[in-house]
């Protein structure tokens, strides 16, 4: 984009993405690194962020859906890519022909992979996912022998190449949680069984962002950070981005649309959940829940405007919200067209994704990934 948008836009600093990838690689120096770019790179833009991550040394890319993985290939991005969220009838053949690793958690998936590999005339690169205690995707220990045996047989017939064994933590963002060691033990057991039965994986992996940062014994052959790649801490308990050596890549900015003085007792936004206590100045920020700001942060969402962090006054609406600048702002310290920073880097005195998460009673993952499609992305360092 040649011109900076004027309503609301997200600046994405690709140099920050590169720095974060290098910092995460330093946390796991003996392991390869997969940069997870699912959900449009957590709202940052999958294709430019994937390229930046690879430039900084990411060995793998990870996506949830096959469509996300195929988007990378369509953009000319090579290298190993894993996608893991499959449903019956998915584009297995397209993924196989694009050289994408596919995750298999159940017999139905392996059956569909084998059929697609025959149709494609080439073996499918398959990674077996173990459910070690998350209780979500992945194969239960009781069914592991059947799945491993079938995968080994498929490999012998030439329809499958088993390239990985992997799993996912439930509570790695809670250091010391008892489930962490239980899952590690289960993963080691299921991995040992698969290898005993003839699986020779290229990569074995379980470490997400928090485990990459705090749990060296979980690093195995590959670490799989997602949110941390974009400079956002995966949990306040682990540390701030600066404490973790990370730098936020996204800065969400808007232009003040209107500044006006209103009398005491004036209701602000839907439902009048905010009523002015005295004569005061209001500023209108032209971004709302249609842009991804959580309505749950009404009355609390932070924004840096006029040199101070202020908070949403009243309801966040679909397209806009209001901040109360206070009675002392009537002298024109904030004007229409001034920059408002909704989220960015605490080191620059800006509100952060974690600040918005606390205001909305959610997690920082949701804040950045929900920034909507009508918010243009402006790339720096590209």
C-alpha positions as CSV (number, residue, x, y, z in Angstrom):
1,X,0.0,0.0,0.0
2,X,1.5,3.3,-1.1
3,X,-0.7,5.7,1.0
4,X,-1.2,5.3,4.8
5,X,-4.9,4.8,5.5
6,X,-6.6,7.5,7.5
7,X,-9.3,5.8,9.5
8,X,-7.7,2.8,11.2
9,X,-4.8,0.6,10.2
10,X,-2.3,-1.9,11.5
11,X,1.4,-1.3,11.1
12,X,3.2,-4.6,10.9
13,X,7.0,-4.4,11.5
14,X,8.5,-7.3,9.7
15,X,11.9,-6.5,11.3
16,X,10.3,-7.2,14.6
17,X,9.1,-10.6,13.3
18,X,12.7,-11.4,12.2
19,X,14.1,-10.3,15.5
20,X,11.6,-12.5,17.4
21,X,12.4,-15.5,15.3
22,X,16.1,-15.1,16.0
23,X,15.4,-14.6,19.7
24,X,13.3,-17.8,19.8
25,X,15.9,-19.8,17.9
26,X,18.4,-18.7,20.6
27,X,16.0,-20.2,23.2
28,X,16.2,-23.6,21.5
29,X,19.6,-23.7,19.8
30,X,19.7,-27.4,19.2
31,X,16.2,-27.6,17.7
32,X,14.7,-26.5,14.4
33,X,12.0,-23.8,14.5
34,X,8.5,-23.8,13.0
35,X,7.0,-20.4,12.8
36,X,3.2,-20.8,13.1
37,X,1.4,-18.5,10.6
38,X,-2.2,-19.8,11.1
39,X,-5.1,-17.4,11.4
40,X,-3.4,-15.0,9.0
41,X,-0.3,-15.1,11.1
42,X,-2.3,-14.2,14.2
43,X,-3.8,-11.3,12.4
44,X,-0.4,-10.0,11.1
45,X,-0.6,-11.3,7.5
46,X,0.4,-14.8,6.7
47,X,2.4,-14.4,3.5
48,X,4.6,-11.4,4.5
49,X,5.2,-12.8,8.0
50,X,6.0,-16.3,6.6
51,X,8.6,-14.8,4.3
52,X,10.1,-12.7,7.1
53,X,10.3,-15.7,9.4
54,X,12.1,-17.8,6.8
55,X,14.5,-14.9,6.2
56,X,15.3,-15.0,9.9
57,X,16.0,-18.7,9.9
58,X,12.6,-20.4,10.5
59,X,13.0,-24.0,9.2
60,X,9.3,-24.8,9.0
61,X,6.0,-23.0,8.7
62,X,2.8,-24.2,10.4
63,X,-0.8,-23.6,9.6
64,X,-4.1,-24.9,11.1
65,X,-6.0,-25.4,7.9
66,X,-5.0,-26.8,4.5
67,X,-6.3,-23.7,2.8
68,X,-3.9,-21.6,4.8
69,X,-1.0,-23.9,3.8
70,X,-2.1,-23.8,0.1
71,X,-2.2,-20.0,0.3
72,X,1.5,-20.0,1.2
73,X,2.3,-22.3,-1.8
74,X,0.2,-20.1,-4.1
75,X,2.3,-17.2,-3.0
76,X,5.5,-19.0,-4.0
77,X,6.6,-19.9,-0.5
78,X,8.7,-23.0,-0.4
79,X,10.2,-25.1,2.4
80,X,8.5,-27.5,4.9
81,X,4.9,-26.7,5.9
82,X,2.7,-28.6,8.3
83,X,-1.1,-28.2,8.5
84,X,-3.0,-30.0,11.1
85,X,-6.8,-29.2,11.2
86,X,-8.5,-31.6,8.8
87,X,-12.0,-32.7,8.3
88,X,-13.4,-35.5,6.1
89,X,-13.3,-34.7,2.4
90,X,-10.5,-32.1,2.8
91,X,-8.1,-31.2,0.0
92,X,-5.7,-34.0,0.7
93,X,-4.6,-34.5,-2.9
94,X,-3.9,-30.7,-3.4
95,X,-1.8,-30.7,-0.2
96,X,0.1,-33.8,-1.2
97,X,0.9,-32.4,-4.6
98,X,2.0,-29.2,-3.0
99,X,4.5,-31.0,-0.8
100,X,2.7,-30.1,2.4
101,X,3.0,-32.2,5.5
102,X,-0.4,-33.3,6.8
103,X,-1.3,-34.3,10.3
104,X,-3.2,-37.5,11.0
105,X,-5.0,-38.2,14.3
106,X,-7.4,-41.0,13.4
107,X,-7.9,-43.9,11.0
108,X,-10.4,-42.1,8.9
109,X,-7.8,-39.5,8.1
110,X,-5.1,-42.0,7.3
111,X,-7.5,-43.8,4.9
112,X,-8.3,-40.5,3.1
113,X,-4.6,-39.7,2.9
114,X,-3.8,-43.1,1.4
115,X,-6.5,-42.7,-1.3
116,X,-5.4,-39.2,-2.1
117,X,-1.7,-40.3,-2.4
118,X,-2.7,-43.0,-4.9
119,X,-4.6,-40.4,-6.9
120,X,-1.7,-38.1,-6.8
121,X,0.8,-40.8,-7.7
122,X,3.2,-39.8,-4.9
123,X,3.5,-40.5,-1.2
124,X,1.9,-38.2,1.3
125,X,4.1,-36.6,4.0
126,X,2.3,-37.5,7.2
127,X,2.9,-36.5,10.8
128,X,1.1,-38.5,13.5
129,X,-0.4,-36.5,16.3
130,X,-0.7,-38.0,19.8
131,X,-3.2,-36.8,22.3
132,X,-1.0,-36.7,25.4
133,X,-3.6,-35.0,27.6
134,X,-5.0,-31.9,25.8
135,X,-8.2,-33.9,24.9
136,X,-8.6,-32.1,21.6
137,X,-7.1,-33.3,18.3
138,X,-4.7,-36.2,18.4
139,X,-4.9,-40.0,18.8
140,X,-5.6,-41.4,22.2
141,X,-3.0,-43.7,23.7
142,X,-5.5,-46.6,23.6
143,X,-5.8,-46.2,19.8
144,X,-2.1,-45.4,19.1
145,X,-1.0,-48.9,18.3
146,X,-3.7,-49.3,15.6
147,X,-2.8,-45.9,14.0
148,X,0.9,-46.4,14.1
149,X,0.6,-49.9,12.7
150,X,-1.6,-48.7,9.8
151,X,0.8,-45.8,9.1
152,X,3.8,-48.2,9.0
153,X,1.9,-50.5,6.7
154,X,1.0,-47.5,4.4
155,X,4.6,-46.5,4.4
156,X,5.6,-50.0,3.3
157,X,3.1,-49.8,0.4
158,X,4.5,-46.5,-0.7
159,X,1.5,-44.2,-0.1
160,X,2.8,-42.6,3.1
161,X,6.0,-41.2,4.4
162,X,5.8,-40.7,8.2
163,X,7.8,-37.5,8.7
164,X,6.9,-36.5,12.2
165,X,5.3,-37.4,15.6
166,X,3.9,-34.6,17.6
167,X,1.6,-33.3,20.3
168,X,0.4,-30.1,22.0
169,X,0.4,-28.9,25.6
170,X,-2.7,-28.0,27.5
171,X,-1.1,-25.8,30.2
172,X,2.4,-24.8,29.2
173,X,1.4,-21.2,29.8
174,X,1.1,-22.1,33.5
175,X,4.6,-22.9,34.6
176,X,4.7,-25.8,37.1
177,X,1.3,-27.1,36.2
178,X,1.3,-30.8,36.9
179,X,-0.1,-31.7,33.5
180,X,3.1,-30.5,31.8
181,X,5.3,-33.4,33.1
182,X,2.5,-35.9,32.6
183,X,2.1,-34.9,29.0
184,X,5.9,-35.0,28.4
185,X,6.0,-38.5,29.8
186,X,3.0,-39.6,27.7
187,X,4.7,-38.1,24.6
188,X,7.9,-39.9,25.2
189,X,6.1,-43.2,25.7
190,X,4.0,-42.8,22.5
191,X,7.1,-41.6,20.5
192,X,9.1,-44.6,21.8
193,X,6.4,-47.0,20.7
194,X,6.1,-45.5,17.3
195,X,9.9,-45.7,16.8
196,X,9.9,-49.3,18.0
197,X,7.3,-50.1,15.4
198,X,9.5,-48.7,12.6
199,X,8.6,-45.0,12.4
200,X,11.7,-42.8,11.8
201,X,10.4,-39.3,12.1
202,X,12.3,-36.3,10.7
203,X,10.9,-34.2,13.5
204,X,9.4,-34.8,16.9
205,X,7.8,-31.8,18.5
206,X,5.5,-30.7,21.3
207,X,6.8,-27.2,22.3
208,X,4.5,-24.2,21.6
209,X,5.4,-20.6,22.4
210,X,5.3,-20.9,26.2
211,X,7.2,-24.2,26.2
212,X,9.8,-22.8,23.8
213,X,10.4,-20.0,26.3
214,X,10.3,-21.9,29.6
215,X,10.7,-25.6,29.1
216,X,13.9,-26.7,27.4
217,X,13.3,-30.4,28.0
218,X,10.3,-30.2,25.7
219,X,12.2,-28.9,22.7
220,X,13.1,-32.2,21.0
221,X,13.9,-31.8,17.3
222,X,11.6,-28.8,16.6
223,X,9.9,-26.0,18.5
224,X,6.7,-24.5,17.3
225,X,6.1,-20.9,18.5
226,X,3.1,-19.0,17.3
227,X,2.1,-15.9,19.2
228,X,5.7,-15.2,20.4
229,X,6.8,-14.9,16.8
230,X,4.8,-11.7,16.7
231,X,6.3,-10.3,19.9
232,X,3.3,-10.9,22.2
233,X,3.8,-12.8,25.4
234,X,1.8,-16.0,25.6
235,X,1.0,-15.4,29.2
236,X,1.5,-12.7,31.8
237,X,2.8,-15.3,34.2
238,X,5.8,-16.0,31.9
239,X,6.7,-12.3,31.4
240,X,6.2,-9.3,29.3
241,X,7.5,-9.2,25.7
242,X,10.5,-7.1,26.8
243,X,11.3,-9.5,29.6
244,X,11.2,-12.4,27.1
245,X,13.4,-10.6,24.6
246,X,10.5,-10.0,22.1
247,X,9.2,-7.0,20.4
248,X,5.5,-6.5,19.3
249,X,5.2,-6.5,15.6
250,X,1.7,-4.9,15.4
251,X,0.8,-1.3,16.1
252,X,-2.9,-0.5,15.7
253,X,-3.5,3.1,14.9
254,X,-6.5,5.3,14.1
255,X,-7.1,9.0,13.3
256,X,-9.3,10.9,15.8
257,X,-12.5,11.6,13.8
258,X,-14.1,14.3,16.0
259,X,-13.4,16.3,19.1
260,X,-16.2,18.1,20.9
261,X,-17.2,19.6,24.2
262,X,-20.3,18.4,26.0
263,X,-22.1,19.5,29.2
264,X,-22.3,17.6,32.5
265,X,-24.8,14.8,32.6
266,X,-24.4,13.9,28.9
267,X,-24.8,10.3,28.0
268,X,-22.1,8.7,25.8
269,X,-22.7,5.8,23.4
270,X,-25.3,3.1,23.4
271,X,-27.1,2.5,26.7
272,X,-25.6,5.6,28.3
273,X,-23.3,3.4,30.4
274,X,-21.0,6.4,30.6
275,X,-22.5,9.8,31.7
276,X,-20.2,12.8,31.9
277,X,-19.7,14.1,35.5
278,X,-18.9,17.7,34.4
279,X,-18.4,19.7,31.2
280,X,-15.8,17.7,29.3
281,X,-14.3,17.0,25.9
282,X,-14.9,13.8,24.0
283,X,-12.8,12.4,21.2
284,X,-14.3,9.9,18.7
285,X,-12.1,7.0,17.6
286,X,-13.3,5.5,14.3
287,X,-12.8,1.8,15.1
288,X,-15.1,-0.7,16.7
289,X,-16.0,-4.3,17.0
290,X,-16.4,-4.7,13.2
291,X,-12.7,-4.0,13.1
292,X,-12.0,-6.6,15.8
293,X,-12.0,-4.5,19.0
294,X,-13.8,-6.5,21.7
295,X,-17.1,-5.1,22.8
296,X,-16.4,-6.7,26.2
297,X,-13.7,-4.0,26.6
298,X,-16.4,-1.3,26.7
299,X,-15.6,1.3,29.4
300,X,-12.0,-0.1,29.7
301,X,-10.3,-0.5,26.4
302,X,-7.1,1.6,26.4
303,X,-5.9,4.1,23.7
304,X,-3.0,6.5,23.6
305,X,-4.2,9.9,22.5
306,X,-3.0,13.4,23.3
307,X,0.1,12.0,25.0
308,X,-1.8,10.0,27.6
309,X,-3.4,6.6,27.8
310,X,-7.2,7.0,28.2
311,X,-10.0,4.4,28.1
312,X,-13.1,3.8,26.1
313,X,-16.0,5.8,27.6
314,X,-19.2,3.7,27.4
315,X,-19.9,1.1,24.8
316,X,-17.6,0.2,22.0
317,X,-19.9,0.2,18.9
318,X,-19.6,-1.5,15.6
319,X,-17.5,1.2,14.0
320,X,-16.4,3.6,16.7
321,X,-16.0,4.4,20.3
322,X,-15.5,7.5,22.5
323,X,-12.8,8.6,25.0
324,X,-13.4,11.2,27.6
325,X,-10.5,13.6,27.5
326,X,-11.6,15.4,30.6
327,X,-12.5,19.0,31.3
328,X,-8.9,20.2,30.9
329,X,-8.8,19.1,27.3
330,X,-11.2,21.8,26.0
331,X,-8.2,23.9,25.0
332,X,-7.7,21.9,21.8
333,X,-4.8,19.6,22.9
334,X,-6.4,16.9,20.8
335,X,-7.8,17.6,17.4
336,X,-9.5,15.7,14.6
337,X,-6.9,13.9,12.6
338,X,-4.5,13.4,15.5
339,X,-3.1,9.9,15.9
340,X,-4.5,7.5,18.4
341,X,-2.6,4.3,19.2
342,X,-4.9,1.4,20.3
343,X,-2.3,-1.2,20.8
344,X,1.4,-1.5,20.3
345,X,4.6,-1.7,22.4
346,X,4.7,-0.9,26.1
347,X,8.3,0.1,25.7
348,X,7.0,3.1,23.7
349,X,4.4,3.9,26.3
350,X,1.6,2.4,24.2
351,X,-1.3,0.1,25.2
352,X,-0.6,-3.5,24.5
353,X,-2.6,-6.6,23.3
354,X,-2.3,-7.8,26.9
355,X,-3.9,-4.6,28.2
356,X,-6.8,-5.0,25.8
357,X,-7.1,-8.7,26.8
358,X,-7.4,-7.8,30.5
359,X,-9.9,-5.1,29.7
360,X,-12.0,-7.7,27.8
361,X,-11.4,-10.6,30.2
362,X,-9.7,-12.7,27.5
363,X,-6.2,-13.5,26.2
364,X,-3.8,-11.6,24.0
365,X,-4.1,-14.3,21.3
366,X,-7.7,-13.3,20.7
367,X,-7.0,-9.6,20.6
368,X,-4.5,-9.7,17.7
369,X,-6.1,-12.5,15.7
370,X,-9.5,-10.8,15.7
371,X,-8.3,-7.6,14.1
372,X,-10.6,-7.7,11.1
373,X,-10.2,-7.8,7.3
374,X,-11.4,-4.3,6.8
375,X,-8.3,-3.0,8.8
376,X,-5.6,-2.4,6.2
377,X,-2.1,-3.8,7.1
378,X,0.8,-1.5,6.3
379,X,4.1,-3.4,6.3
380,X,7.4,-1.9,7.5
381,X,10.8,-3.5,7.0
382,X,9.5,-5.5,4.0
